[in-house]
């Protein structure tokens, strides 16, 4: 695949566990690569296995986690790479900080009601948190501060995966951050 020239950007997917951040970012990654966009996906679970495995889930550790990811996103985005960052990132001030430190930051609020996230929970984390077996679990016994004015607001309890992905693609195209997909090119 020949890559097209485009500016770097950071799509920062935030929302509760189970809202759909990973699913949407994976679908977008495939489409963007098909279009020749240089892109890297940073996902909370993967990053915690490699870059931040020394951290827990205290407020200080969560902040350090996002600081490290921000550094990686900053390097990639300033070198014309699109970054798909899927992290709960529960605190507004940390997301605001990422915005100031990265190129073309776009906050994507992946919004689903807590009840929907609990229903989707394949790992059983919510059940454990509700039973008191997991401390500092966002949305149960630790706060989540939803974005007040996200650049993109996805409602995954009301939209299909395809509708959510299309919203993000349209936003990126309108801002000339990715090439427009011409129907005749398909």
Wavefront OBJ file of the C-alpha trace (Angstrom):
o trace
v 0.000 0.000 0.000
v 1.367 3.374 -0.978
v 0.838 5.908 1.762
v -0.680 9.264 1.013
v 0.720 12.436 2.497
v -1.474 13.764 5.256
v -0.983 15.673 8.490
v -0.672 13.783 11.739
v -3.611 13.669 14.088
v -4.692 12.067 17.351
v -8.147 10.557 17.611
v -8.570 10.173 21.373
v -11.385 7.709 22.112
v -12.645 8.131 25.669
v -15.529 6.423 27.425
v -16.403 3.751 29.929
v -15.084 0.219 29.664
v -17.333 -1.605 27.210
v -18.515 1.543 25.410
v -16.865 0.469 22.134
v -13.567 2.358 21.992
v -11.467 -0.613 20.891
v -14.046 -1.957 18.446
v -14.419 1.407 16.697
v -10.675 2.125 16.627
v -9.962 -1.319 15.135
v -12.535 -0.796 12.387
v -11.160 2.676 11.642
v -7.590 1.404 11.562
v -8.450 -1.094 8.818
v -10.261 1.507 6.698
v -7.546 4.131 7.111
v -4.816 1.657 6.154
v -6.849 0.728 3.045
v -6.870 4.420 2.126
v -3.114 4.651 2.493
v -3.145 6.623 5.736
v -0.176 6.075 8.012
v -1.819 5.116 11.269
v -0.976 3.506 14.605
v -3.473 2.289 17.174
v -2.752 2.613 20.872
v -5.179 0.673 23.048
v -5.475 0.707 26.829
v -5.199 -3.056 27.311
v -2.230 -3.434 24.949
v -0.365 -0.428 26.343
v -0.810 -1.730 29.893
v 0.788 -5.051 28.848
v 3.884 -3.369 27.444
v 4.460 0.340 28.081
v 2.793 0.783 31.452
v 2.734 -2.679 33.024
v 4.340 -1.218 36.149
v 1.240 0.872 36.859
v -1.939 0.127 38.766
v -5.254 1.981 38.690
v -4.795 4.642 41.337
v -5.395 8.213 40.223
v -1.642 8.872 40.106
v -1.013 5.709 38.070
v -3.821 6.554 35.648
v -2.296 10.000 35.126
v 1.148 8.482 34.529
v -0.377 6.023 32.056
v -1.909 8.860 30.037
v 1.310 10.926 30.268
v 3.280 8.070 28.688
v 0.702 7.501 25.975
v 0.626 11.247 25.299
v 4.379 11.222 24.709
v 4.044 8.411 22.146
v 1.052 10.099 20.466
v 2.980 13.385 20.357
v 5.938 11.767 18.574
v 3.758 9.958 16.074
v 1.367 12.816 15.301
v 4.111 15.378 14.754
v 5.638 12.957 12.226
v 2.454 12.817 10.122
v 1.071 9.616 11.593
v -2.576 9.286 12.539
v -2.935 7.979 16.084
v -6.007 6.084 17.251
v -5.794 6.179 21.042
v -8.465 4.155 22.869
v -8.304 4.835 26.613
v -10.923 5.276 29.301
v -8.941 8.360 30.399
v -11.525 9.301 33.015
v -10.243 12.771 33.928
v -10.991 15.863 31.831
v -7.847 17.711 32.858
v -5.674 14.876 31.502
v -7.536 14.807 28.182
v -7.174 18.605 27.997
v -3.462 18.170 28.556
v -3.211 15.632 25.727
v -4.980 18.157 23.479
v -2.322 20.794 24.153
v 0.615 18.427 23.641
v -0.328 16.609 20.440
v -0.940 17.526 16.808
v -4.536 17.827 15.582
v -6.104 16.343 18.717
v -9.694 15.149 18.277
v -11.637 14.046 21.346
v -14.067 11.247 20.504
v -16.566 10.517 23.233
v -17.654 6.900 22.890
v -20.831 7.152 24.900
v -22.917 4.246 26.152
v -24.982 4.097 29.351
v -23.437 2.193 32.243
v -26.152 -0.476 31.963
v -25.179 -1.105 28.330
v -21.493 -1.345 29.230
v -22.265 -3.812 32.019
v -24.267 -5.957 29.552
v -21.392 -5.924 27.050
v -18.747 -6.838 29.635
v -17.158 -10.027 28.292
v -14.346 -9.992 30.881
v -16.678 -9.838 33.890
v -14.915 -6.757 35.254
v -18.101 -4.865 36.105
v -19.481 -7.856 38.021
v -16.260 -8.028 40.028
v -16.301 -4.277 40.687
v -19.956 -4.371 41.735
v -19.121 -7.257 44.089
v -16.358 -5.155 45.653
v -13.542 -7.338 44.279
v -12.009 -4.588 42.115
v -11.187 -1.170 43.527
v -10.894 2.017 41.484
v -13.054 0.689 38.644
v -14.190 3.602 36.520
v -17.944 4.103 36.531
v -18.512 1.940 39.615
v -16.246 3.028 42.458
v -14.114 5.591 40.626
v -15.383 8.618 38.706
v -15.607 9.141 34.962
v -15.795 12.748 33.800
v -17.496 12.770 30.392
v -16.263 15.334 27.878
v -18.211 18.583 28.041
v -17.672 19.446 24.363
v -16.183 16.480 22.513
v -15.166 17.000 18.915
v -17.104 13.858 17.997
v -19.863 12.284 20.110
v -20.678 8.662 19.324
v -23.703 6.966 20.914
v -22.870 3.299 20.621
v -26.122 2.251 22.271
v -28.028 3.942 19.416
v -25.637 3.734 16.446
v -24.297 0.751 14.564
v -20.557 0.263 14.337
v -20.724 1.387 10.708
v -22.578 4.602 11.639
v -20.055 5.465 14.335
v -17.106 4.788 12.037
v -18.716 6.858 9.257
v -19.072 9.845 11.624
v -15.372 9.753 12.438
v -14.333 9.342 8.799
v -16.541 12.254 7.754
v -15.003 14.458 10.452
v -11.470 13.582 9.325
v -12.328 14.162 5.659
v -13.985 17.525 6.336
v -10.848 18.714 8.093
v -8.589 17.396 5.309
v -6.778 15.087 7.718
v -7.340 12.049 5.476
v -8.034 11.639 1.772
v -11.684 11.682 0.764
v -12.924 8.259 -0.272
v -14.191 8.673 -3.814
v -17.019 6.213 -4.594
v -15.562 5.588 -8.071
v -12.263 4.516 -6.461
v -13.878 1.546 -4.714
l 1 2 3 4 5 6 7 8 9 10 11 12 13 14 15 16 17 18 19 20 21 22 23 24 25 26 27 28 29 30 31 32 33 34 35 36 37 38 39 40 41 42 43 44 45 46 47 48 49 50 51 52 53 54 55 56 57 58 59 60 61 62 63 64 65 66 67 68 69 70 71 72 73 74 75 76 77 78 79 80 81 82 83 84 85 86 87 88 89 90 91 92 93 94 95 96 97 98 99 100 101 102 103 104 105 106 107 108 109 110 111 112 113 114 115 116 117 118 119 120 121 122 123 124 125 126 127 128 129 130 131 132 133 134 135 136 137 138 139 140 141 142 143 144 145 146 147 148 149 150 151 152 153 154 155 156 157 158 159 160 161 162 163 164 165 166 167 168 169 170 171 172 173 174 175 176 177 178 179 180 181 182 183 184 185 186
